[in-house]
Amino acid sequence: MSGCKILAKLFYKHIYKHIHMRKIFVGLLFFGALGLKAQYGTMNEILTRLEERKGINQNLENVNIDNKKFVFIKDFDDHTERDFIIIKGKNATYVEVFDDKATGESSSNVFTGDIIRKKNIVSLRADMLENKRVPLPVTKTLLLTKQKDILYLIDVNTKDRWIDEASYSKK
């Protein structure tokens, strides 16, 4: 065999190896991309479910909160605090009820004011305490969410959850 034939054989063997490795690489790349696409669909579904659970990514513009009453209960060692938000049109009433566990006595503060709603955000500004203007109004920024057909208002600052009394009293 001449030197040219030997060089040609080695050259073709090298090219064949290179082409074969390229085919394997392209095949692995194709199946990897296919697997990533399937994983992306699953991950996107999980993220959507988590966002809905947190209250983000919900379209509740058509949900009517007029004539609704939302309740939030805080239990402390010495007293229980029950807060109510009552929405009637653009007006709102914010009620704080304090129950003393030692004496059994209750006291309350009744604030009145107004609300502004933009999509799922409800802003409450209660500037009247029992028909007297207060220098520092009670303000709350709340996110309207719905989970398992129950309406909630989540305070964006404190993460407190206010539950719709109508759905709470059904149970």
N, C-alpha and C positions, 0 to 999 in steps of 0.2 A: 504494500500500500504506500502510496506516495504521501508526502507531507501535506499536500493540499487536501487530499481526501480525509486524512486524519483531522485536520483543522476544521473541515466542513462538518464532519460527524460530531465533533465536540461542540461546534457552534450551534448546530441544529438541536443537539441534546440540551444545551443550555437554554435556547429559546423555548423548546417544548416545556421544560421545567418552569420557566417564567410564565408562559401562557397558562399552564395548569394551575399554578399558584394564584394567578390573577382570577381565574374562574372560581376557585375556592373562596377567595377574598370577596368577590362580588356576590357570591351565593350567601356567605355569612352576613354581609352587609344588608342584603335584601331581607333575610329572615330576621335579623336584628331590628330593622326598621319596622317590619310587620309586628313584631312583639312589642316594640315601643308604642306603636299606634294603639294596640289593644290595651296596654297599660295606661295610656293617656286617657282613653275613654273611661276606664274604670276610675282613675284618679279624679277626673273631672266630675263624674257622678258623685263620688264621695265628698268632694269639696262643695258641690252644690247642696248636698244634704246637710253638711255641717253649717254652711252659711245660713240655710233656712232655719236650722235649729237655733242658731245664735240670733236670728232676727234680721240678718242682713240679706239682701237679695230677695226681698218679698215685695210684691206689688199689691199693696192694700189700700190704694187710693179710693176704690169703690166701696170700702167697708165703712158703714155708717157708725159713728161713735156718739151721735146725738142721743141724749137721754140715757147715757151709760153711767154706771157707777163702778169705779175701780177701787180695790181694797188692798192695803198693805199692812201687815201685822208684824211688829217687832216685839220680841219677848226678852225682857231683862230680868235680873235677879230680883229687883225690888218692885218693878212695875211692868205693865204691858202697854205698848203704844199701838193704837190702831189709827191708821190714816186713811182717809177717803178722798177721792177726787170724783166730783159729780159734774158731768158735762151736760149743759143744756144750750144748744146752739153755739154761739160764740162766747157765752158766759160760763164760768166755772166756779164751783165752790170747793174749797180745800178744807177738810175738817181733820183736826188732830184730837184724838181722845186718849187720855192718860188714865189707866186703871192702876191704883195703888194696891199692891198685893197685901200689904200689912193691914191697912185700914179698910180696904174694900171700896174706897171712895173713887169717884170718877170726876175728872175735870176735862173741859174741852176748849178748843179755840176754833172759831169758824171764820175762815178767810173767804172773801169773794173777789173775783177778778175776771179776767178774760183769757181765752186761749187763741192761739194761731196754729193752724195746721197746714203744713206743706208736705205733701206725699205721706210718708210714714213718720214724720217728725211732728210732735205735738209740743208746743211751748206754752207753759202755764205761767201767768203773772197774776198773783193774788195780792192786791194792794190795799184791801179794806179788811180790817179786823173788827168784826161785829159792827159794821156800818161806820167805822172810824178809820180814816186814812192812816196808814202806818208809814214811817219814814223809809223803812227798808222792806220792800215787798218780798213775798215768798215767790221764788222763781224756780221752775223745774223745766228741764228739757228732756222729753220722753220719746222713746222709739216705740212705735206701734208694731207689735209682732203677733203672729198667730201660730200656735202649735197645737196639733191635735184638736182643731176646731175650738180652741180657747184663746180669747184675746188677752194680750198682756201689754202693759206699758212698762218699758224698761228705762229707768233713769240713766241717762248716758254718763253722768258724773259719778254716781255711787253704785251703779249696777243693781239697784233695788228693783224688784219685780212687783208690779201692781197687777192683780188679776181682776178680770171682769167679774163683778159680783153675780151676774146672771148665770154664768157658767160655773161659778164656785158653788152657788146654792143649789144647782141641779144635782150635785153629787151627794 
